[in-house]
Amino acid sequence: MSNIFENKRRYVLCDPELDIIGDRDKLAQWRHKGCGPAYYKLGRKVVYLGSDLNKWVEASRVEPGQNRGF
């Protein structure tokens, strides 16, 4: 799969590109629960690396019909 996010770019919460995986509230919930994409916390600022976002997206891939347990 091609990358959804630019690998070398840094994304902050106000970047609209992050909406593709979730809004600010959803991202905050994931950080609180310890799931979701890796991030850096710099003071009050949250920063996501594009390469980390792409890894998380790829790990979240679902292959329909596989491992369904039926």
C-alpha positions in Angstrom: 0.0 0.0 0.0 1.2 3.5 -0.7 1.6 5.8 2.3 -1.3 7.9 3.4 0.9 10.3 5.3 4.2 11.9 4.3 6.8 9.8 6.1 9.2 12.7 6.9 6.5 15.1 8.0 5.4 16.0 11.5 1.7 16.3 12.2 0.1 18.3 15.0 -3.5 18.1 16.2 -4.7 21.1 14.1 -3.6 19.4 10.8 -6.7 18.4 8.9 -4.9 15.3 7.5 -5.3 13.7 10.9 -9.1 13.7 10.4 -8.6 10.6 8.2 -7.9 8.5 11.2 -10.0 10.3 13.8 -11.0 13.7 15.2 -9.2 15.4 18.0 -11.4 13.8 20.6 -10.9 10.3 19.3 -7.1 10.8 19.2 -7.2 12.1 22.8 -9.2 9.0 23.8 -6.6 6.7 22.2 -3.7 8.5 23.9 -5.5 8.3 27.2 -6.2 4.5 26.7 -2.6 3.9 25.5 -3.6 2.8 22.0 -3.6 4.5 18.6 -0.6 5.7 16.7 2.7 6.6 18.4 3.2 10.2 19.3 5.5 12.7 21.1 4.2 14.9 23.9 6.2 18.1 24.0 4.8 20.1 26.8 1.1 20.5 25.9 1.8 19.9 22.2 1.2 16.4 20.6 3.2 15.6 17.6 2.8 12.6 15.3 5.4 11.5 12.8 4.1 10.6 9.3 6.1 7.3 9.4 4.5 6.3 12.7 1.1 7.1 11.3 1.7 5.0 8.3 2.9 2.1 10.4 -0.2 2.3 12.6 -2.5 2.5 9.5 -0.9 -0.6 8.0 -1.1 -2.5 11.4 -4.8 -1.6 11.5 -5.5 -3.2 8.2 -8.3 -5.8 8.2 -8.4 -8.6 5.7 -12.1 -9.5 5.2 -13.0 -13.1 5.6 -9.8 -14.1 7.5 -9.5 -15.1 11.1 -13.3 -14.8 11.6 -13.6 -17.8 13.9 -16.8 -19.0 12.3 
